[in-house]
Structure formats: C-alpha cells, structure tokens
C-alpha cells in the first residue's frame, strides 16, 4: 500500500483548525478547536490565552492528542489525521507567528504585541510523535468493516512505508 503518507501534509495544508485534546492533573479530558499552522508534518503552531483550560492543562500534562479533519465533508467522505504529540509554549514564538500569519487573512495578522508578557496570548507548538490516518469502514484496500486508523510514517528514500491498522475511536 503506497501513498497513505501523502494524506498527512495535504490535510495539514488544507485544514485551518485542529481539535486539541488535553487532560488536567487528575486526568479529566478537555477538547477544543484551535486555528493552527504547520511548519511541517512534525511541528504545529497556535496561539491561546495562557489561562484557557487547554493551556492550563498543557502546563500540567504536555502529552496531547490532535485530530485534523474537514467538518464539511459529506458523510462517508471524511478524511482525518490523528496525531500524538507533546505540546507547550513555542521555543521560537517568532517562527510560530510567521507560520500563523502566512495562513491568516490580510489585516488579521498577529504581532509580538499580541503575545505575553504584554499581550493576552502565548504561542504554542506541538511536536508530533506519531501520525495516523482515517481508513473508512468498507475501504476496498483494507479488510475493515468499521472505521479504523492507520499508523503511517514518512517514507524513507527508496523504502516502502509500513502500516499498522487500529480501530478508530
């Protein structure tokens, strides 16, 4: 099976929002949509208020799950990415703002004044450890009746990618 990795950069480039799943110290989950920009397939950026629930959760538990998908896709036509990552304040807020501003409409760009300590937001980044793509139930390429997720890795030069299927949740 070839070509599954290509879903990753395409959906990251086409999508404007991700769903960020965090948990607090006691393990209580929280999910929130955020506008994002991808530097590449392994680093994502967004800005949030440091006192928002997901930002407070990140301060306690940096492990996150991320889902990227087109919410306007017709039923049965969805594509999605499931990402496992570690997140926190961006090491390079200038790079985060540059990536985000490249996706924002004219007049809506962010500046350093929007970021703490003088501004209300913090630039965050997620370092992606594992990438999964949605395999819809009944996909003729796979023996699956229900939706599943497929672990994909970036193909190495001249190598065929390996896949491991898991049930979607």
Secondary structure per residue as TSV (DSSP state, phi and psi in degrees):
chain	resnum	aa	ss	phi	psi
A	1	X	-	360.0	119.2
A	2	X	-	-118.7	162.5
A	3	X	S	88.2	-0.5
A	4	X	S	-72.6	-33.6
A	5	X	T	-60.7	-33.8
A	6	X	H	-58.7	-21.4
A	7	X	H	-62.9	-34.0
A	8	X	H	-62.7	-60.1
A	9	X	H	-65.5	-32.2
A	10	X	H	-65.2	-48.7
A	11	X	H	-68.9	-35.1
A	12	X	H	-64.4	-36.1
A	13	X	H	-77.1	-34.1
A	14	X	H	-83.2	-25.4
A	15	X	-	-92.7	145.7
A	16	X	S	-102.3	-25.1
A	17	X	E	-125.7	148.8
A	18	X	E	-123.1	159.3
A	19	X	E	-104.3	119.9
A	20	X	E	-100.5	120.5
A	21	X	E	-106.5	122.2
A	22	X	E	-125.1	173.9
A	23	X	E	-143.6	148.5
A	24	X	-	-84.4	-176.2
A	25	X	T	-57.3	-34.5
A	26	X	T	-84.8	-1.7
A	27	X	-	90.0	6.5
A	28	X	-	-70.2	124.0
A	29	X	E	-78.9	156.2
A	30	X	E	-149.6	135.4
A	31	X	E	-126.3	140.6
A	32	X	E	-148.3	143.0
A	33	X	E	-82.1	141.4
A	34	X	E	-139.4	142.4
A	35	X	E	-66.5	139.3
A	36	X	-	-143.7	167.6
A	37	X	E	-137.4	143.1
A	38	X	E	-102.9	128.9
A	39	X	E	-72.2	-41.0
A	40	X	E	-161.4	-165.5
A	41	X	T	-71.3	-11.8
A	42	X	T	-112.9	-3.2
A	43	X	E	-141.7	122.1
A	44	X	E	-119.1	147.9
A	45	X	E	-125.4	150.3
A	46	X	E	-158.1	169.0
A	47	X	E	-121.6	144.3
A	48	X	E	-151.1	160.6
A	49	X	E	-70.5	135.6
A	50	X	T	-66.2	-18.9
A	51	X	T	-96.4	4.5
A	52	X	S	-68.7	155.5
A	53	X	H	-58.0	-44.8
A	54	X	H	-67.4	-33.7
A	55	X	H	-68.9	-41.2
A	56	X	H	-63.1	-40.2
A	57	X	H	-62.1	-41.7
A	58	X	H	-60.9	-34.6
A	59	X	H	-65.0	-28.1
A	60	X	H	-93.7	-37.1
A	61	X	-	-140.2	105.0
A	62	X	-	-78.3	-11.4
A	63	X	E	-75.0	130.2
A	64	X	E	-134.7	161.4
A	65	X	E	-117.1	143.2
A	66	X	E	-131.8	138.4
A	67	X	E	-123.8	134.7
A	68	X	E	-123.9	126.9
A	69	X	E	-161.1	165.2
A	70	X	-	-96.0	109.1
A	71	X	T	-71.3	-9.3
A	72	X	T	-95.0	-1.1
A	73	X	S	-64.6	142.7
A	74	X	-	-67.6	153.8
A	75	X	T	-55.9	131.1
A	76	X	T	88.5	-5.5
A	77	X	-	-117.6	11.9
A	78	X	-	-71.5	148.1
A	79	X	-	-126.0	147.4
A	80	X	E	-153.6	153.9
A	81	X	E	-113.4	140.4
A	82	X	E	-118.5	126.2
A	83	X	E	-125.3	138.4
A	84	X	E	-104.7	130.5
A	85	X	E	-150.8	168.9
A	86	X	E	-115.8	131.8
A	87	X	E	-130.8	158.2
A	88	X	E	176.3	-174.7
A	89	X	E	-54.7	137.7
A	90	X	-	-65.1	136.3
A	91	X	S	-65.6	-30.7
A	92	X	-	-128.2	83.6
A	93	X	H	-59.6	-29.5
A	94	X	H	-64.7	-44.0
A	95	X	H	-65.5	-37.7
A	96	X	H	-62.1	-47.5
A	97	X	H	-63.1	-39.4
A	98	X	H	-62.5	-44.0
A	99	X	H	-65.4	-43.9
A	100	X	H	-66.0	-43.6
A	101	X	H	-64.3	-28.4
A	102	X	T	-65.9	-19.0
A	103	X	T	-106.1	-11.3
A	104	X	S	-85.8	149.7
A	105	X	-	-67.8	156.3
A	106	X	T	-55.7	135.9
A	107	X	T	89.9	-9.8
A	108	X	-	-110.4	7.2
A	109	X	-	-62.2	151.9
A	110	X	-	-92.9	152.1
A	111	X	-	-126.7	171.2
A	112	X	G	-59.2	-26.0
A	113	X	G	-69.6	-17.6
A	114	X	G	-78.2	-15.4
A	115	X	B	-100.1	151.7
A	116	X	T	-59.1	148.8
A	117	X	T	-86.8	-19.1
A	118	X	T	-84.8	-25.8
A	119	X	S	-102.8	175.1
A	120	X	S	-86.2	-5.0
A	121	X	E	-122.9	163.7
A	122	X	E	-123.3	140.5
A	123	X	E	-82.9	129.8
A	124	X	E	-116.5	156.4
A	125	X	E	-136.8	152.8
A	126	X	E	-121.8	128.2
A	127	X	E	-97.5	110.0
A	128	X	E	-77.9	128.7
A	129	X	E	-97.5	-37.1
A	130	X	E	-141.2	142.4
A	131	X	E	-118.7	135.8
A	132	X	E	-131.7	148.5
A	133	X	E	-119.0	152.8
A	134	X	E	-75.7	131.8
A	135	X	E	-114.1	111.3
A	136	X	-	-68.5	146.9
A	137	X	T	-56.1	137.2
A	138	X	T	83.4	6.1
A	139	X	-	-60.0	123.1
A	140	X	T	-65.2	-17.3
A	141	X	T	-80.7	-13.3
A	142	X	S	-131.7	159.5
A	143	X	-	-97.3	69.9
A	144	X	-	-133.9	132.9
A	145	X	S	-88.9	-39.5
A	146	X	S	-104.0	166.3
A	147	X	-	-57.8	146.5
A	148	X	E	-141.7	165.2
A	149	X	E	-115.1	145.2
A	150	X	E	-120.5	120.5
A	151	X	E	-70.7	125.5
A	152	X	E	-123.3	149.3
A	153	X	-	-127.0	153.8
A	154	X	-	-62.0	126.0
A	155	X	-	-63.9	138.1
A	156	X	-	-82.9	154.8
A	157	X	T	-51.9	118.0
A	158	X	T	79.8	-1.6
A	159	X	-	-102.7	151.5
A	160	X	-	-87.5	136.1
A	161	X	-	-68.6	151.9
A	162	X	-	-106.0	149.8
A	163	X	-	-132.4	148.1
A	164	X	E	-135.7	119.5
A	165	X	E	-89.3	140.7
A	166	X	E	-134.5	152.5
A	167	X	E	-66.3	137.0
A	168	X	-	-72.7	151.3
A	169	X	-	-131.0	360.0
